[in-house]
Amino acid sequence: MESRILLSTPHMSGKEQSYITNAFETNWIAPLGPHVNGFESDIQNYLNQDSHVAVLSSGTAAIHLGLILLNVGQGDEVICQSKTFSASANPIVYQGATPVFVDSEKDTWNMCPEQLEIAIKDRLSKGKKPKAIIAVHLYGMPYKIDEIHDIAKTYNIPVIEDSAEALGSTYKSVKCGTFGDIAILSFNGNKIITTSGGGAIVTKDIKLKEKAVFLATQAREKAVEYLHHSIGYNYRLSNILAGIGRGQMEVLDDRVSARRSNYEFYKESFKNIEELTFNDEPNDYFSNRWLSTMLTPSEAIREGIRTTLEALNIETRPLWKPMHQQPVFKDAPRYLNGVSDDLFEKGLCLPSGSNLTEYELNRVTSAIKTYFRA
């Protein structure tokens, strides 16, 4: 059998090694050091928009700290996009709050503005004003930023912009990760760039960044003795992993180009298979195409393609199972229109790594074409 083609693998450039070597040679083997500061500066310069960045151990940690910075606590409610990975929602529960799930719209597959406003009005009628909104750029496609943020401003609710999948994506030429009151990034091993594990919190308020760093380093006060007035967390990124991130930042634009090229390859390859459709970018939207995704006519066909490819040692996956379908969130309030359920039933993620070869891409497309000829 031929070697396995995975969905999204790390892609090292070779530029990372010099930063790692420097960390070892200077003995900065700690969750602080010059590469931590340098990585933050690299991201800030890339995002622009007067952003302040704190690099952390994961995107999940970044969402958790974001909720803390917004004073989300026991008994509060937080609106969260239902069509997402569980890491978007889990930190809400860490804080003793309740997630309120909102369905998607068909253009970007992200949070539906209409359902968002319905949810807010209904929660207000029940005496529960949401403390925050977590909106996600799914698979790198920006959510409806103008509409979501206009609603958030109308009701004075802060937005946490989950840009874990969208580093390199833009809306109206402005980088994702700069729109929310707080934004988060992920550098997990499957992301567009990686530090093996890692993330970042982004804000335009330097004091919020400083508080995030304080909380991420066990909330240790500036004192000779180990003094703590607050509960803290061990969430800071190490100097070695930050070094990897610095090397990855040097090739980020190349990685975006490669993933977008994968998407165009798939779309062109399947242009004569009317059963398969793709989510094109609306005007002013630029997706990094972290994962290339497509829609099939039914769950049966989606599973037929998936199992056919699996038999050929090619990994694919259904689109994220919505949070409102997850057993762990069975009692959470939800405001649904059926879009995310339909996407889950019919959608498939294709191999999308920036290091895929033309031969591997052809293996994928040939297998799918064979499925439809059978």
JOTA-V645209 format. One record per residue. N is the residue number from 1. RES is the residue in three letters. PSI is psi in whole degrees, 0 to 359 (none if undefined). OMEGA is omega as a letter, one per 20 degrees, with the letter a starting at -180 (NA if undefined). D_LAST is the distance of its C-alpha to the last C-alpha in Angstrom with 1 decimal. Layout:
N,RES,PSI,OMEGA,D_LAST ; N,RES,PSI,OMEGA,D_LAST
This chain:
1,MET,145,a,21.1 ; 2,GLU,161,a,21.5 ; 3,SER,153,a,23.9 ; 4,ARG,138,r,23.1 ; 5,ILE,118,a,22.5 ; 6,LEU,164,a,24.5 ; 7,LEU,312,a,24.5 ; 8,SER,107,a,28.0 ; 9,THR,157,r,30.4 ; 10,PRO,150,a,34.1 ; 11,HIS,96,r,34.9 ; 12,MET,146,a,38.4 ; 13,SER,342,a,40.1 ; 14,GLY,338,r,43.0 ; 15,LYS,340,a,45.4 ; 16,GLU,329,a,45.6 ; 17,GLN,323,a,47.4 ; 18,SER,323,r,50.7 ; 19,TYR,319,r,51.0 ; 20,ILE,315,r,50.2 ; 21,THR,317,r,52.7 ; 22,ASN,319,r,55.3 ; 23,ALA,318,r,54.9 ; 24,PHE,316,a,55.6 ; 25,GLU,328,a,58.4 ; 26,THR,1,r,60.1 ; 27,ASN,30,r,59.4 ; 28,TRP,73,r,57.8 ; 29,ILE,71,a,55.7 ; 30,ALA,165,r,56.0 ; 31,PRO,39,r,54.6 ; 32,LEU,165,a,56.8 ; 33,GLY,175,a,57.7 ; 34,PRO,328,a,57.4 ; 35,HIS,331,r,53.6 ; 36,VAL,310,r,53.3 ; 37,ASN,320,a,55.5 ; 38,GLY,320,r,53.9 ; 39,PHE,318,r,50.4 ; 40,GLU,317,r,51.6 ; 41,SER,320,r,53.2 ; 42,ASP,315,a,50.1 ; 43,ILE,316,r,48.1 ; 44,GLN,316,a,50.9 ; 45,ASN,325,a,51.2 ; 46,TYR,315,a,47.5 ; 47,LEU,324,a,47.4 ; 48,ASN,214,r,50.8 ; 49,GLN,29,r,52.0 ; 50,ASP,39,a,54.9 ; 51,SER,148,r,52.6 ; 52,HIS,132,a,53.9 ; 53,VAL,136,r,51.6 ; 54,ALA,121,a,52.0 ; 55,VAL,139,a,49.5 ; 56,LEU,180,a,48.6 ; 57,SER,341,a,46.8 ; 58,SER,163,r,43.7 ; 59,GLY,327,r,42.4 ; 60,THR,316,r,43.0 ; 61,ALA,323,a,46.6 ; 62,ALA,317,r,46.9 ; 63,ILE,318,r,45.8 ; 64,HIS,311,r,48.2 ; 65,LEU,324,r,51.1 ; 66,GLY,318,r,50.2 ; 67,LEU,320,r,50.6 ; 68,ILE,316,a,53.9 ; 69,LEU,334,r,55.1 ; 70,LEU,11,r,54.5 ; 71,ASN,32,r,56.5 ; 72,VAL,131,a,53.7 ; 73,GLY,194,a,55.0 ; 74,GLN,128,r,55.3 ; 75,GLY,353,r,54.5 ; 76,ASP,168,r,53.2 ; 77,GLU,142,r,49.9 ; 78,VAL,126,r,47.4 ; 79,ILE,135,a,44.7 ; 80,CYS,139,r,41.4 ; 81,GLN,131,a,38.0 ; 82,SER,325,a,35.7 ; 83,LYS,89,a,32.5 ; 84,THR,175,r,33.5 ; 85,PHE,153,a,33.8 ; 86,SER,338,a,36.5 ; 87,ALA,338,r,38.9 ; 88,SER,328,a,39.6 ; 89,ALA,326,a,40.9 ; 90,ASN,317,a,42.4 ; 91,PRO,337,r,45.5 ; 92,ILE,317,a,46.5 ; 93,VAL,327,r,46.9 ; 94,TYR,325,a,48.8 ; 95,GLN,4,a,51.4 ; 96,GLY,14,r,51.7 ; 97,ALA,173,a,50.3 ; 98,THR,127,r,47.7 ; 99,PRO,140,r,44.4 ; 100,VAL,113,a,43.7 ; 101,PHE,136,r,40.1 ; 102,VAL,137,a,39.1 ; 103,ASP,180,a,35.7 ; 104,SER,169,r,33.9 ; 105,GLU,165,a,33.6 ; 106,LYS,341,a,30.5 ; 107,ASP,312,a,31.7 ; 108,THR,351,a,32.1 ; 109,TRP,12,a,30.8 ; 110,ASN,187,a,34.3 ; 111,MET,131,a,37.3 ; 112,CYS,119,r,37.9 ; 113,PRO,321,a,41.4 ; 114,GLU,314,r,41.9 ; 115,GLN,328,r,41.0 ; 116,LEU,312,a,43.2 ; 117,GLU,323,r,46.2 ; 118,ILE,316,a,45.6 ; 119,ALA,315,a,45.5 ; 120,ILE,313,a,48.7 ; 121,LYS,320,a,50.6 ; 122,ASP,320,r,49.7 ; 123,ARG,321,r,50.7 ; 124,LEU,321,r,53.9 ; 125,SER,338,r,54.7 ; 126,LYS,7,r,54.5 ; 127,GLY,20,a,56.9 ; 128,LYS,93,r,54.3 ; 129,LYS,124,r,54.0 ; 130,PRO,140,a,51.1 ; 131,LYS,339,a,52.4 ; 132,ALA,163,r,49.5 ; 133,ILE,127,r,46.0 ; 134,ILE,109,r,43.2 ; 135,ALA,140,a,40.8 ; 136,VAL,138,r,37.7 ; 137,HIS,91,a,36.0 ; 138,LEU,127,r,32.5 ; 139,TYR,23,r,30.3 ; 140,GLY,353,r,33.1 ; 141,MET,120,r,33.1 ; 142,PRO,143,r,36.7 ; 143,TYR,175,a,37.5 ; 144,LYS,84,a,39.5 ; 145,ILE,310,a,42.6 ; 146,ASP,313,a,45.1 ; 147,GLU,314,a,44.3 ; 148,ILE,316,a,44.2 ; 149,HIS,329,r,47.3 ; 150,ASP,317,r,49.2 ; 151,ILE,317,r,48.7 ; 152,ALA,319,r,49.7 ; 153,LYS,321,a,52.9 ; 154,THR,321,a,53.7 ; 155,TYR,5,r,53.8 ; 156,ASN,53,r,55.1 ; 157,ILE,125,a,52.3 ; 158,PRO,152,a,51.4 ; 159,VAL,127,r,47.8 ; 160,ILE,117,a,46.3 ; 161,GLU,106,r,43.6 ; 162,ASP,95,a,40.8 ; 163,SER,28,a,39.8 ; 164,ALA,326,a,38.3 ; 165,GLU,6,a,35.0 ; 166,ALA,20,r,36.6 ; 167,LEU,124,a,39.0 ; 168,GLY,348,r,38.8 ; 169,SER,156,r,37.6 ; 170,THR,158,r,40.1 ; 171,TYR,122,a,41.1 ; 172,LYS,40,r,43.4 ; 173,SER,10,r,43.7 ; 174,VAL,136,a,45.2 ; 175,LYS,136,r,43.6 ; 176,CYS,146,a,41.9 ; 177,GLY,2,a,44.1 ; 178,THR,5,a,47.2 ; 179,PHE,329,a,46.9 ; 180,GLY,163,r,47.6 ; 181,ASP,323,r,51.0 ; 182,ILE,140,r,49.5 ; 183,ALA,159,r,46.2 ; 184,ILE,152,r,44.4 ; 185,LEU,159,r,42.2 ; 186,SER,140,r,40.2 ; 187,PHE,35,r,40.0 ; 188,ASN,165,a,37.9 ; 189,GLY,339,a,35.9 ; 190,ASN,2,a,32.7 ; 191,LYS,177,a,34.4 ; 192,ILE,325,r,34.7 ; 193,ILE,158,a,37.9 ; 194,THR,152,r,39.0 ; 195,THR,21,a,42.2 ; 196,SER,306,r,40.2 ; 197,GLY,138,a,41.5 ; 198,GLY,169,r,43.6 ; 199,GLY,186,r,44.0 ; 200,ALA,152,r,46.6 ; 201,ILE,138,a,48.5 ; 202,VAL,134,r,49.4 ; 203,THR,157,r,52.3 ; 204,LYS,359,a,54.7 ; 205,ASP,110,a,57.6 ; 206,ILE,328,r,59.0 ; 207,LYS,326,r,60.7 ; 208,LEU,321,r,57.4 ; 209,LYS,313,a,56.1 ; 210,GLU,321,r,59.3 ; 211,LYS,323,r,59.0 ; 212,ALA,316,r,55.3 ; 213,VAL,319,r,56.5 ; 214,PHE,310,a,59.4 ; 215,LEU,327,a,57.2 ; 216,ALA,348,r,54.7 ; 217,THR,46,r,57.5 ; 218,GLN,18,r,58.7 ; 219,ALA,40,r,61.0 ; 220,ARG,126,r,63.7 ; 221,GLU,162,r,66.8 ; 222,LYS,86,a,68.7 ; 223,ALA,154,r,71.3 ; 224,VAL,316,r,72.5 ; 225,GLU,165,r,71.8 ; 226,TYR,100,a,68.3 ; 227,LEU,132,a,68.7 ; 228,HIS,123,r,66.2 ; 229,HIS,347,a,66.7 ; 230,SER,159,r,63.0 ; 231,ILE,131,r,60.0 ; 232,GLY,184,a,57.9 ; 233,TYR,154,r,54.6 ; 234,ASN,73,a,53.6 ; 235,TYR,6,a,51.0 ; 236,ARG,147,r,52.1 ; 237,LEU,145,r,49.9 ; 238,SER,159,r,51.3 ; 239,ASN,325,r,52.7 ; 240,ILE,312,a,50.3 ; 241,LEU,325,r,47.2 ; 242,ALA,326,r,48.7 ; 243,GLY,318,r,49.1 ; 244,ILE,316,r,45.4 ; 245,GLY,323,r,45.0 ; 246,ARG,319,r,47.4 ; 247,GLY,323,r,45.5 ; 248,GLN,323,r,42.2 ; 249,MET,331,r,43.9 ; 250,GLU,338,a,44.6 ; 251,VAL,13,a,40.9 ; 252,LEU,313,a,39.8 ; 253,ASP,325,r,39.3 ; 254,ASP,321,a,37.2 ; 255,ARG,321,r,35.0 ; 256,VAL,315,r,34.5 ; 257,SER,318,a,33.7 ; 258,ALA,318,a,31.1 ; 259,ARG,323,r,29.3 ; 260,ARG,324,r,29.4 ; 261,SER,321,r,28.0 ; 262,ASN,313,a,25.0 ; 263,TYR,313,a,24.4 ; 264,GLU,325,r,24.8 ; 265,PHE,313,r,22.4 ; 266,TYR,314,a,19.6 ; 267,LYS,316,r,20.6 ; 268,GLU,319,a,20.7 ; 269,SER,327,a,17.4 ; 270,PHE,16,a,15.6 ; 271,LYS,338,a,18.0 ; 272,ASN,6,r,15.6 ; 273,ILE,97,a,13.2 ; 274,GLU,343,r,15.5 ; 275,GLU,344,a,14.2 ; 276,LEU,132,r,15.8 ; 277,THR,159,a,19.6 ; 278,PHE,155,a,22.3 ; 279,ASN,96,r,26.0 ; 280,ASP,157,r,28.1 ; 281,GLU,129,r,31.7 ; 282,PRO,168,r,34.3 ; 283,ASN,140,r,37.4 ; 284,ASP,0,r,39.6 ; 285,TYR,139,r,37.0 ; 286,PHE,112,a,35.9 ; 287,SER,140,r,33.5 ; 288,ASN,353,a,33.4 ; 289,ARG,48,r,29.6 ; 290,TRP,310,r,30.4 ; 291,LEU,137,r,26.8 ; 292,SER,128,a,24.0 ; 293,THR,154,r,22.4 ; 294,MET,160,r,19.9 ; 295,LEU,139,r,19.3 ; 296,THR,172,a,16.1 ; 297,PRO,339,a,16.4 ; 298,SER,166,r,17.0 ; 299,GLU,323,a,17.7 ; 300,ALA,317,r,14.8 ; 301,ILE,319,r,12.4 ; 302,ARG,312,a,14.9 ; 303,GLU,327,r,14.9 ; 304,GLY,316,r,11.2 ; 305,ILE,314,a,11.4 ; 306,ARG,313,a,14.8 ; 307,THR,328,r,14.1 ; 308,THR,314,r,11.2 ; 309,LEU,321,r,13.8 ; 310,GLU,321,r,16.6 ; 311,ALA,338,r,15.2 ; 312,LEU,15,r,15.4 ; 313,ASN,39,r,18.9 ; 314,ILE,122,a,18.5 ; 315,GLU,129,r,20.5 ; 316,THR,166,r,19.7 ; 317,ARG,150,r,21.6 ; 318,PRO,158,r,21.8 ; 319,LEU,159,a,24.6 ; 320,TRP,133,r,28.0 ; 321,LYS,125,a,28.6 ; 322,PRO,148,a,31.6 ; 323,MET,329,a,35.0 ; 324,HIS,347,r,35.8 ; 325,GLN,352,a,33.0 ; 326,GLN,131,r,34.5 ; 327,PRO,324,a,36.7 ; 328,VAL,338,a,39.4 ; 329,PHE,25,a,39.9 ; 330,LYS,335,a,39.6 ; 331,ASP,1,a,43.1 ; 332,ALA,142,r,43.0 ; 333,PRO,148,r,43.6 ; 334,ARG,148,r,40.6 ; 335,TYR,106,a,40.2 ; 336,LEU,151,r,36.8 ; 337,ASN,2,r,34.9 ; 338,GLY,352,a,31.4 ; 339,VAL,312,a,30.0 ; 340,SER,327,r,29.6 ; 341,ASP,318,a,28.1 ; 342,ASP,319,r,25.4 ; 343,LEU,317,r,24.9 ; 344,PHE,320,a,24.6 ; 345,GLU,324,a,22.1 ; 346,LYS,346,a,19.7 ; 347,GLY,148,a,20.7 ; 348,LEU,135,r,19.5 ; 349,CYS,130,a,21.6 ; 350,LEU,159,r,20.2 ; 351,PRO,132,a,22.1 ; 352,SER,7,a,25.2 ; 353,GLY,146,r,27.9 ; 354,SER,351,r,30.3 ; 355,ASN,14,r,30.1 ; 356,LEU,140,r,26.4 ; 357,THR,164,r,26.1 ; 358,GLU,324,r,24.1 ; 359,TYR,317,r,22.2 ; 360,GLU,318,r,21.3 ; 361,LEU,320,r,20.3 ; 362,ASN,327,r,18.0 ; 363,ARG,316,a,16.5 ; 364,VAL,308,a,15.7 ; 365,THR,323,r,14.4 ; 366,SER,320,a,12.3 ; 367,ALA,319,a,10.6 ; 368,ILE,319,r,10.1 ; 369,LYS,321,r,8.8 ; 370,THR,321,r,6.2 ; 371,TYR,316,a,5.3 ; 372,PHE,343,r,5.5 ; 373,ARG,344,a,3.8 ; 374,ALA,none,NA,0.0
